[in-house]
Amino acid sequence: MPELAEVAFACGKWNSGIGKFIKEIYANPSSRVYRDLLPKDVVSELTKAKLTSSATHGKQMLFKLSGDKWLGVHLGMTGSLHINCSNYQNHKHDALILYQSNQALIFKDPRQFGRLRLHTGKTPPSWWSELPTSMLDPTFKISILSKALSRHGKRPVKALLLDQKYFQGMGNWMADEVLWRSGIHPARLGSKINSAECANLFSQIKFVVHGAMKSVGKHGGDPPKGWLFHVRWKNGGICPKHSHPSIVKKSGEDELLVPQTPKIEKIKTSVAKH
Protein backbone atom coordinates (compact mmCIF):
# COMPACT_ATOMS: atom_id res chain seq x y z
CA MET A 1 0.00 0.00 0.00
CA PRO A 2 1.37 3.46 -0.87
CA GLU A 3 2.65 5.25 2.23
CA LEU A 4 2.78 8.92 3.19
CA ALA A 5 5.41 10.17 0.74
CA GLU A 6 4.25 7.93 -2.10
CA VAL A 7 0.71 9.27 -1.69
CA ALA A 8 2.02 12.84 -1.79
CA PHE A 9 3.91 12.15 -5.01
CA ALA A 10 0.90 10.43 -6.57
CA CYS A 11 -1.37 13.33 -5.64
CA GLY A 12 0.98 15.76 -7.36
CA LYS A 13 0.41 14.01 -10.68
CA TRP A 14 -3.01 15.62 -10.89
CA ASN A 15 -1.77 19.10 -10.02
CA SER A 16 -1.39 20.03 -13.68
CA GLY A 17 -5.18 19.95 -13.75
CA ILE A 18 -5.56 22.66 -11.12
CA GLY A 19 -7.25 25.75 -12.52
CA LYS A 20 -8.89 23.81 -15.34
CA PHE A 21 -12.49 22.71 -15.85
CA ILE A 22 -13.68 19.13 -16.08
CA LYS A 23 -15.47 18.71 -19.40
CA GLU A 24 -16.49 15.08 -19.14
CA ILE A 25 -16.24 12.22 -16.64
CA TYR A 26 -15.98 8.47 -16.90
CA ALA A 27 -16.97 6.68 -13.67
CA ASN A 28 -16.62 2.90 -13.91
CA PRO A 29 -20.03 1.53 -12.83
CA SER A 30 -18.56 -1.83 -11.78
CA SER A 31 -15.66 -0.54 -9.67
CA ARG A 32 -15.88 -1.16 -5.93
CA VAL A 33 -14.11 2.12 -5.15
CA TYR A 34 -17.62 3.65 -5.19
CA ARG A 35 -18.72 1.82 -2.08
CA ASP A 36 -19.76 5.12 -0.43
CA LEU A 37 -21.51 6.72 -3.40
CA LEU A 38 -22.94 6.11 -6.84
CA PRO A 39 -20.73 6.57 -9.90
CA LYS A 40 -23.45 8.62 -11.58
CA ASP A 41 -23.36 11.10 -8.67
CA VAL A 42 -19.68 11.79 -9.32
CA VAL A 43 -20.50 12.48 -12.96
CA SER A 44 -23.41 14.81 -12.20
CA GLU A 45 -21.69 16.66 -9.35
CA LEU A 46 -18.24 17.23 -10.85
CA THR A 47 -18.85 17.71 -14.57
CA LYS A 48 -18.06 21.34 -15.53
CA ALA A 49 -16.45 21.96 -12.11
CA LYS A 50 -12.97 23.48 -11.90
CA LEU A 51 -10.22 21.70 -9.98
CA THR A 52 -8.87 24.31 -7.57
CA SER A 53 -6.49 22.59 -5.12
CA SER A 54 -5.17 19.32 -3.75
CA ALA A 55 -3.93 18.11 -0.38
CA THR A 56 -2.76 14.93 1.31
CA HIS A 57 -3.01 13.72 4.89
CA GLY A 58 -1.32 10.42 5.60
CA LYS A 59 -2.66 7.98 3.03
CA GLN A 60 -5.60 10.19 2.09
CA MET A 61 -5.98 12.72 -0.73
CA LEU A 62 -8.48 15.56 -1.03
CA PHE A 63 -9.21 17.54 -4.18
CA LYS A 64 -11.20 20.77 -3.97
CA LEU A 65 -13.37 21.83 -6.88
CA SER A 66 -15.52 24.84 -7.65
CA GLY A 67 -19.09 24.81 -6.44
CA ASP A 68 -17.99 23.74 -2.95
CA LYS A 69 -17.25 20.21 -4.16
CA TRP A 70 -14.66 17.93 -2.56
CA LEU A 71 -13.35 14.64 -3.92
CA GLY A 72 -11.61 12.26 -1.52
CA VAL A 73 -9.26 9.59 -2.85
CA HIS A 74 -7.65 6.64 -1.06
CA LEU A 75 -5.40 4.50 -3.24
CA GLY A 76 -5.82 1.28 -1.27
CA MET A 77 -3.36 -1.47 -2.18
CA THR A 78 -3.06 -1.02 -5.94
CA GLY A 79 -4.56 2.37 -6.76
CA SER A 80 -2.60 4.96 -8.74
CA LEU A 81 -3.11 8.34 -10.38
CA HIS A 82 -2.10 9.11 -13.94
CA ILE A 83 -2.31 11.77 -16.65
CA ASN A 84 -2.89 11.05 -20.31
CA CYS A 85 -4.04 12.82 -23.46
CA SER A 86 -7.55 14.26 -23.72
CA ASN A 87 -8.72 11.55 -26.13
CA TYR A 88 -7.67 8.74 -23.78
CA GLN A 89 -9.99 5.72 -23.93
CA ASN A 90 -10.93 4.03 -20.67
CA HIS A 91 -9.40 0.65 -19.82
CA LYS A 92 -10.51 -2.23 -17.61
CA HIS A 93 -8.93 -1.03 -14.37
CA ASP A 94 -9.80 2.67 -14.73
CA ALA A 95 -12.13 3.62 -11.89
CA LEU A 96 -12.42 7.33 -12.67
CA ILE A 97 -11.35 9.60 -15.52
CA LEU A 98 -11.72 13.38 -15.38
CA TYR A 99 -11.44 14.79 -18.89
CA GLN A 100 -10.12 18.33 -19.26
CA SER A 101 -9.50 20.32 -22.42
CA ASN A 102 -5.93 19.11 -22.90
CA GLN A 103 -5.59 16.01 -20.72
CA ALA A 104 -7.28 13.24 -18.77
CA LEU A 105 -6.81 12.69 -15.03
CA ILE A 106 -7.05 8.96 -14.33
CA PHE A 107 -7.53 6.90 -11.17
CA LYS A 108 -6.70 3.22 -11.75
CA ASP A 109 -7.28 0.48 -9.21
CA PRO A 110 -6.94 -3.14 -10.38
CA ARG A 111 -7.83 -4.76 -7.04
CA GLN A 112 -10.40 -2.09 -6.14
CA PHE A 113 -9.42 -1.73 -2.48
CA GLY A 114 -9.22 2.03 -2.98
CA ARG A 115 -12.00 4.45 -2.17
CA LEU A 116 -13.63 7.55 -3.57
CA ARG A 117 -15.68 10.01 -1.53
CA LEU A 118 -17.71 13.05 -2.49
CA HIS A 119 -18.73 16.02 -0.36
CA THR A 120 -20.49 19.33 -0.92
CA GLY A 121 -19.88 22.17 1.52
CA LYS A 122 -18.01 25.38 2.26
CA THR A 123 -15.54 23.55 4.48
CA PRO A 124 -13.74 20.21 4.10
CA PRO A 125 -15.73 17.09 5.03
CA SER A 126 -15.59 15.72 8.57
CA TRP A 127 -13.92 12.54 7.33
CA TRP A 128 -11.00 14.77 6.41
CA SER A 129 -10.98 17.45 9.11
CA GLU A 130 -11.30 14.88 11.90
CA LEU A 131 -8.31 12.78 10.82
CA PRO A 132 -5.62 12.31 13.50
CA THR A 133 -2.68 14.73 13.57
CA SER A 134 -0.38 14.44 10.57
CA MET A 135 3.20 13.39 11.28
CA LEU A 136 4.19 16.40 9.14
CA ASP A 137 2.26 18.85 11.28
CA PRO A 138 4.14 20.99 13.85
CA THR A 139 1.59 19.82 16.44
CA PHE A 140 2.81 16.24 16.06
CA LYS A 141 4.67 15.94 19.36
CA ILE A 142 6.39 13.21 21.34
CA SER A 143 3.36 13.13 23.64
CA ILE A 144 1.42 11.36 20.86
CA LEU A 145 4.02 8.59 20.76
CA SER A 146 4.37 8.26 24.53
CA LYS A 147 0.59 8.16 24.94
CA ALA A 148 0.32 5.42 22.33
CA LEU A 149 3.07 3.37 23.98
CA SER A 150 1.50 3.61 27.43
CA ARG A 151 -2.07 3.05 26.24
CA HIS A 152 -1.12 -0.01 24.18
CA GLY A 153 1.67 -1.41 26.30
CA LYS A 154 0.97 -5.00 25.29
CA ARG A 155 1.23 -4.35 21.57
CA PRO A 156 4.48 -4.86 19.62
CA VAL A 157 5.99 -1.51 18.70
CA LYS A 158 5.97 -2.36 14.97
CA ALA A 159 2.23 -2.97 15.03
CA LEU A 160 1.73 0.23 17.01
CA LEU A 161 3.66 2.30 14.46
CA LEU A 162 1.30 1.00 11.78
CA ASP A 163 -1.76 2.19 13.72
CA GLN A 164 -3.24 5.03 11.66
CA LYS A 165 -4.95 6.48 14.74
CA TYR A 166 -1.53 7.74 15.82
CA PHE A 167 0.79 7.65 12.81
CA GLN A 168 -1.06 8.79 9.71
CA GLY A 169 0.62 7.49 6.57
CA MET A 170 3.06 5.13 8.28
CA GLY A 171 3.41 1.81 6.46
CA ASN A 172 5.65 -1.24 6.53
CA TRP A 173 8.79 0.11 4.92
CA MET A 174 8.70 3.37 6.88
CA ALA A 175 8.12 1.54 10.16
CA ASP A 176 11.02 -0.82 9.39
CA GLU A 177 13.22 2.16 8.61
CA VAL A 178 12.29 3.89 11.87
CA LEU A 179 12.90 0.80 14.01
CA TRP A 180 16.18 -0.03 12.30
CA ARG A 181 17.46 3.48 12.90
CA SER A 182 16.22 3.37 16.49
CA GLY A 183 17.78 -0.03 17.23
CA ILE A 184 14.46 -1.30 18.54
CA HIS A 185 13.22 -4.83 17.87
CA PRO A 186 9.79 -4.74 16.16
CA ALA A 187 8.41 -7.30 18.62
CA ARG A 188 9.28 -5.18 21.68
CA LEU A 189 6.15 -4.32 23.63
CA GLY A 190 5.18 -0.69 24.01
CA SER A 191 5.43 -0.98 27.79
CA LYS A 192 9.10 -2.00 27.47
CA ILE A 193 10.17 1.19 25.67
CA ASN A 194 11.83 3.51 28.20
CA SER A 195 11.82 7.30 28.05
CA ALA A 196 15.22 7.57 26.34
CA GLU A 197 14.20 5.03 23.70
CA CYS A 198 10.91 6.85 23.25
CA ALA A 199 12.74 10.13 22.60
CA ASN A 200 15.05 8.46 20.08
CA LEU A 201 12.13 6.66 18.44
CA PHE A 202 10.26 9.93 18.01
CA SER A 203 13.35 11.59 16.55
CA GLN A 204 13.71 8.78 14.01
CA ILE A 205 10.03 8.97 13.09
CA LYS A 206 10.47 12.66 12.27
CA PHE A 207 13.69 11.98 10.36
CA VAL A 208 12.18 9.22 8.22
CA VAL A 209 8.93 11.06 7.58
CA HIS A 210 10.57 14.31 6.48
CA GLY A 211 13.36 12.51 4.63
CA ALA A 212 10.82 10.46 2.70
CA MET A 213 8.84 13.57 1.79
CA LYS A 214 11.96 15.37 0.53
CA SER A 215 12.92 12.43 -1.69
CA VAL A 216 10.02 10.13 -2.57
CA GLY A 217 7.39 12.81 -2.02
CA LYS A 218 9.02 15.21 -4.46
CA HIS A 219 10.61 12.99 -7.09
CA GLY A 220 9.03 9.55 -6.69
CA GLY A 221 11.26 6.50 -6.79
CA ASP A 222 13.20 5.39 -3.72
CA PRO A 223 14.53 7.06 -0.55
CA PRO A 224 18.20 8.17 -0.41
CA LYS A 225 21.06 5.68 -0.59
CA GLY A 226 22.03 4.34 2.80
CA TRP A 227 18.43 3.75 3.85
CA LEU A 228 17.30 0.26 4.85
CA PHE A 229 14.66 0.48 2.12
CA HIS A 230 17.16 -0.58 -0.52
CA VAL A 231 17.95 -3.96 1.08
CA ARG A 232 14.69 -4.81 2.84
CA TRP A 233 12.85 -6.49 -0.02
CA LYS A 234 14.68 -9.81 -0.10
CA ASN A 235 16.73 -12.08 2.13
CA GLY A 236 20.47 -11.57 2.24
CA GLY A 237 20.67 -7.85 1.59
CA ILE A 238 23.69 -6.13 3.13
CA CYS A 239 22.94 -3.88 6.07
CA PRO A 240 23.85 -0.25 5.21
CA LYS A 241 25.46 0.14 8.65
CA HIS A 242 27.20 -3.23 8.97
CA SER A 243 29.17 -5.60 6.77
CA HIS A 244 27.07 -8.69 7.49
CA PRO A 245 23.93 -9.68 5.59
CA SER A 246 20.50 -8.88 6.93
CA ILE A 247 19.25 -12.25 8.14
CA VAL A 248 15.54 -12.13 7.54
CA LYS A 249 12.75 -14.55 6.85
CA LYS A 250 9.90 -12.87 5.02
CA SER A 251 6.55 -14.52 4.35
CA GLY A 252 3.38 -12.86 3.15
CA GLU A 253 3.00 -9.63 5.08
CA ASP A 254 5.79 -10.51 7.54
CA GLU A 255 8.38 -7.77 7.73
CA LEU A 256 12.08 -7.60 8.42
CA LEU A 257 14.53 -5.97 10.73
CA VAL A 258 18.25 -5.79 10.04
CA PRO A 259 20.09 -6.70 13.24
CA GLN A 260 21.26 -3.67 15.17
CA THR A 261 23.05 -5.35 18.06
CA PRO A 262 24.85 -8.67 18.66
CA LYS A 263 21.89 -9.78 20.76
CA ILE A 264 19.54 -9.65 17.81
CA GLU A 265 20.69 -11.99 15.08
CA LYS A 266 17.60 -13.70 13.73
CA ILE A 267 14.03 -12.60 14.21
CA LYS A 268 10.58 -13.56 13.11
CA THR A 269 8.23 -10.61 13.08
CA SER A 270 4.50 -10.83 13.47
CA VAL A 271 2.19 -10.15 10.55
CA ALA A 272 1.54 -6.42 10.33
CA LYS A 273 -1.67 -5.54 8.51
CA HIS A 274 -2.48 -2.05 7.27
Stockholm file with secondary structure:
# STOCKHOLM 1.0

chainA/1-274         MPELAEVAFACGKWNSGIGKFIKEIYANPSSRVYRDLLPKDVVSELTKAKLTSSATHGKQMLFKLSGDKWLGVHLGMTGSLHINCSNYQNHKHDALILYQSNQALIFKDPRQFGRLRLHTGKTPPSWWSELPTSMLDPTFKISILSKALSRHGKRPVKALLLDQKYFQGMGNWMADEVLWRSGIHPARLGSKINSAECANLFSQIKFVVHGAMKSVGKHGGDPPKGWLFHVRWKNGGICPKHSHPSIVKKSGEDELLVPQTPKIEKIKTSVAKH
#=GR chainA/1-274 SS CCCHHHHHHHHHTTGGGTTCBCCEEEECTTCGGGTTSCHHHHHHHHTTCBEEEEEEETTEEEEEETTTEEEEEECTTTCEEEEECTTCCCCTTEEEEEECSSCEEEEECSSCCCEEEEEESSSCCHHHHTSCCBTTSTTCCHHHHHHHHHHTTTSBHHHHHTCTTTSBTCCHHHHHHHHHHHTCCTTCBGGGCCHHHHHHHHHHHHHHHHHHHHHHHHHCSCCCTTSGGGGTTSTTCBCTTSSSBCCBCCCTTCCCCCCCSTTCSCBCCCCCCC
#=GC SS_cons         CCCHHHHHHHHHTTGGGTTCBCCEEEECTTCGGGTTSCHHHHHHHHTTCBEEEEEEETTEEEEEETTTEEEEEECTTTCEEEEECTTCCCCTTEEEEEECSSCEEEEECSSCCCEEEEEESSSCCHHHHTSCCBTTSTTCCHHHHHHHHHHTTTSBHHHHHTCTTTSBTCCHHHHHHHHHHHTCCTTCBGGGCCHHHHHHHHHHHHHHHHHHHHHHHHHCSCCCTTSGGGGTTSTTCBCTTSSSBCCBCCCTTCCCCCCCSTTCSCBCCCCCCC
//
